[in-house]
Amino acid sequence: MELQGNDNTSETETYVTMEVETEVRNKKLDPETISKTPDGTTATISRAQKVKMFREAAREGLEEKAKKMKATSSKKFQKPTLGQNVRIKIADIDRAKMNPRSIISVIIDINDEEFYELATKLGKLKALYTRNQFTL
């Protein structure tokens, strides 16, 4: 029985091809569009081009997911108006045992429809707050 030497490049190419096919199936991309040139002929695409294409698809997926998350957040948290009273929770680390757990404040300004400037009896708070940092 004679053993034949395996060509490592063919194994590597097979492995890379299987890897790309798996990624194509996972990303729901059409493998035909990956290897077709604008004139309709099939061409070999370099690994760098494939990586670039998959990164672009991943970026688009992340942007879509961010839009969904923002829509969910806007449904969950109501939009406050100027002059409305809100309660800001104080972290356990920042207060003593006898100090209050929250502070009542008033919305005095809204910046970029996302950031709220708040004030208490003692004056304006230094930080800008987002909607998830206080309750109405």
C-alpha positions in Angstrom: 0.0 0.0 0.0 1.5 3.3 -1.0 0.8 6.6 0.8 0.3 9.7 -1.2 1.3 13.1 0.1 -1.6 15.5 0.6 -1.4 18.9 -0.9 -1.9 21.4 2.0 -3.0 24.2 -0.3 -6.0 22.2 -1.5 -7.1 21.3 2.0 -6.7 25.0 3.0 -8.7 26.2 0.0 -11.4 23.6 0.8 -11.6 24.7 4.4 -11.8 28.4 3.5 -14.5 27.7 0.9 -16.5 25.7 3.5 -16.0 28.6 5.9 -17.2 31.2 3.4 -20.2 29.1 2.4 -21.2 28.7 6.1 -20.9 32.5 6.6 -23.0 33.1 3.5 -25.7 30.8 4.8 -25.6 32.5 8.2 -25.6 36.0 6.8 -28.4 35.1 4.3 -26.3 36.4 1.4 -26.6 34.9 -2.0 -23.3 33.1 -2.9 -23.9 33.8 -6.6 -23.8 37.5 -6.1 -20.5 37.1 -4.2 -18.7 35.5 -7.1 -20.3 37.3 -10.1 -18.7 40.3 -11.7 -20.8 43.2 -13.1 -20.6 41.7 -16.7 -22.1 38.4 -15.4 -19.0 36.2 -15.5 -17.9 34.3 -12.5 -14.7 35.5 -10.9 -12.5 34.6 -7.9 -12.9 37.0 -5.1 -10.0 37.6 -2.8 -10.3 36.8 0.9 -9.9 40.6 1.7 -12.9 41.4 -0.5 -15.0 38.7 1.1 -14.0 40.0 4.6 -14.9 43.6 3.5 -18.3 42.4 2.2 -19.1 40.5 5.4 -18.1 43.4 7.5 -20.4 45.7 5.5 -23.2 43.3 6.0 -22.5 43.1 9.7 -22.5 46.9 10.0 -25.8 47.1 8.2 -27.2 44.5 10.6 -26.0 46.5 13.6 -27.5 49.7 12.4 -30.9 47.9 11.9 -30.7 46.5 15.4 -29.9 49.9 16.8 -33.0 51.4 15.2 -35.1 48.6 16.7 -33.6 49.2 20.1 -34.3 52.9 19.9 -37.9 52.4 18.9 -38.4 50.0 21.8 -36.9 52.4 24.2 -39.1 55.3 23.0 -42.2 53.1 23.5 -41.1 52.1 27.0 -40.2 55.6 28.2 -42.7 58.5 27.8 -41.5 61.8 26.5 -41.5 64.3 29.4 -42.3 68.0 28.9 -40.8 71.2 30.2 -41.8 71.9 33.8 -42.6 68.3 34.6 -41.5 66.8 38.0 -39.1 63.9 37.8 -37.4 61.6 40.4 -33.6 60.9 40.1 -32.4 57.7 41.9 -29.2 58.2 43.9 -26.8 55.2 43.8 -26.2 53.4 47.1 -22.5 54.2 46.8 -23.2 58.0 46.7 -25.4 58.2 49.8 -25.2 57.5 53.5 -27.8 55.1 55.1 -29.9 57.9 56.3 -29.9 60.0 53.1 -32.9 59.9 50.8 -32.8 57.3 47.9 -34.0 59.8 45.3 -34.2 63.5 44.5 -37.2 65.3 43.1 -36.3 67.8 40.3 -37.9 69.7 37.5 -37.1 69.6 33.8 -35.9 73.1 32.8 -34.5 72.5 29.3 -34.4 69.8 26.6 -31.4 69.5 24.3 -31.5 67.6 21.0 -34.7 65.9 22.1 -32.7 63.4 24.1 -30.9 65.2 26.9 -32.7 66.9 29.8 -31.4 69.7 32.0 -32.8 69.4 35.6 -33.0 71.7 38.5 -33.9 71.3 42.2 -34.8 73.8 45.0 -31.1 74.4 45.5 -30.2 75.1 41.9 -29.5 73.6 38.5 -27.8 70.1 38.3 -24.5 70.1 36.4 -25.1 66.9 34.3 -27.5 66.4 31.5 -29.8 63.4 31.9 -31.2 60.9 29.4 -34.8 59.5 29.7 -33.7 56.3 31.3 -32.0 58.0 34.2 -35.1 59.4 35.8 -38.8 58.5 36.3 -41.8 60.8 35.9 
